[in-house]
Amino acid sequence: MEILAYLAQGFAVALEPQNLFLALIGCALGTLIGALPGLGPVNGVALMIPLTFNFGLSATAALILLVSVYYGCMYGGRISSILLNIPGDEPAMMTTLDGYPMALKGRGGEALGLTGVASFVGALLATIGLTLFAPVLVGFAIRFGPAEYFALFVLAFATIGGVTGGNLAKSFLAACLGLLLGTVGIDSVSSVARYTFGWYELYDGIDFIVALVGLFAISECLVFLENTRQDNRPTMVVGSALPGVRTAWRCRNTIARSSLLGFVAGVLPGAGAALGSFLSYTLERRWLGRRGDFGNGDPRGVAAPEAGNNAAAGGSLIPMLSLGIPGSGTTAILLALLLSMNVTPGPLLFDNQPELVWGLVAALFIGNLLLLALNIPLVGLFARVLRAPGWFLMPMVVMVAFVGVYSLSNSAFDLYLMLAFGVLGYVLRKLEIPTVPVVLGLLLGGQMEYNLRRAMSISGGEWSIIWSSGISVGIYLFAIALLAGGLLFHWFVKRRPAVG
C-alpha cells in the first residue's frame, strides 16, 4: 500500500502539464535520434543536457526529459536496423540479424510493429521491476565483484557462436579481432600506451560509435556501390504494422523471457543494454533450437533483443538511483546531471526527494504509453525510407554517419578511422566473416580485461579467485553447457548429409 501511495504522488508530479509535455518531446526526439545511424542514447541524452540548463528546468523535470529521450532512443534504434540493416546504436545491432531479412521478405512493417510491442512490454516490465523489486535486485547486484563480472563476460563470449549461426571458427576469429582492437589505448592499470603507433587520438582507445558506424553503415554503402545494378530496395513491400501486433502475441513467451533476462542484465552495473540484447537473442536461439528460423527472418529473433534491450534500459536505472552507480553509459550521463544539480543519488534519495524518484517512475509508465502510441501509427512513415532510391538514400546515410561521428569529438581522425572500419567491414563481409562478433569483442573486451586484472590485483596474482565464488562457478558451468550444446549442434548438422 505504501508503494501505491508513492506512485500516486509520482503520477501527480508526472502529469503536471510541463512534465507531461517534456515527456512527449523527449519520446519524439529520442525516437528520431535513435533511428539515425551512429547516434544513440548516450549521444542523445548528452545533446539534451545543455537544454536543461538553458531552460532552467528543475532536477525532476530535467530527469523526466532525459529519461524520455533515453527510452525513445531505445525504441528508435530498431528503425534503421530493420529498414537499412544499419543499427542506430549498439543494442539494436542484434535486431538486424532477423529484422532486415524480414524487411527483405516484405514484412518490414510487421517487424516494426512487433518491435514496438516488444519494446513496450520489456520497458513496462522493467519499470514494474524498478517499482517493486529494487531492494532485492540491488542487493544481488552488490554481490558481483570483479571475478563475477569476468565470468559474465566469459559467458557472453562462450555463446558468441550462437549469434551468427555460421562458421564457429570464423565467429571466434572475429571475436578475437574485436578483443585485439579493444586493447588499443592507455592501459588502465600500468598507464602504458598500447598499439597507438604514436597517434595520441588513440590514447583513449577506439570509440565504439566510430567502429559501429564504419563496420555497418560505411560497409553497407560499399556493398551497395558494388551492386548498383541490383538495387531492389525501392520495390520492397513493407506492409502494415498490425500483423506485428498479432505476431507479438504469438511471441509472448519469447518477450517475457527476454524482458526478464534484459532486466537482470540492466541491474548489473556496467553490463548494459548491449549485453542484455545479446544474451536475450542468443539464449532464445539456443532455447528454440531447430524450431526457429533465426538469421532468416524469424519474428522471435526480432522480439527477443528488442524486449531485452528495453528492459535493460529500465533496469540500469536501479543502481543509479539506489546506489549512485551508473548501470550503463547513458545512466552515467544522467548521474552527472543529477550531481551537477546538487542531487546525490543513493539510498537516502528515496527518503529525501521522493517526488523526484517516484515522479520519474510514473513518467516511465507514461513515456512507454506515449512511445507505443507514437511508434505503431508512424510505421508507414518510417517504411517510406525503403521507397527512396538507393542513389539518394546511401549518400544521405554517409552524410549522417560523417556528421554523427564528427560531432563526437570534432576530430577528422575519427572520420578516417570510421572509413578504415568501413573497409574492414567490407572485407569481412566478402570473406563471409560476421562483423557482429568484432563489435562485441570491441565493446566487451575492455571491461573483461579490466575486471580480470582487478580480480588478480585483489588476490595477489592467484588465479583461483576467478572461480572462488558460487556465482562465478554457476556462470562458468552455464557457459560450458551453452558452448558444448552449440558445438554438438553444429557437429550433428555437418554429419547429417553424410548420414542421409
Secondary structure, 3 states (H helix, E strand, C coil): CHHHHHHHHHHHHHCCHHHHHHHHHHHHHHHHHHHCCCCCHHHHHHHHHHHHHHCCCCHHHHHHHHHHHHHHHHHHHHHHHHHHCCCCCHHHHHHHHHHHHHHHCCCHHHHHHHHHHHHHHHHHHHHHHHHHCHHHHHHHHHCCCHHHHHHHHHHHHHCCHHHHCCCHHHHHHHHHHHHHHHCCEECCCCCCEECCCCCHHHCCCCCHHHHHHHHHHHHHHHHHHHCHHHCCHHHCCCCCCHHHHHHHHHCHHHHHHHHHHHHHHHHCCCCHHHHHHHHHHHHHHHHHHHHCCCCCCCHHHHHHHHHHHHHHHHHCHHHHHHHCCCCCHHHHHHHHHHHHCCCCCCCCHHHHCHHHHHHHHHHHHHHHHHHHHHHCCCHHHHHHHHHCCHHHHHHHHHHHHHHHHHHHHCCHHHHHHHHHHHHHHHHHHHCCCCCHHHHHHHHHHHHHHHHHHHHHHHHCCCHHHHHCCHHHHHHHHHHHHHHHHHHHHHHHHHHHHHHC
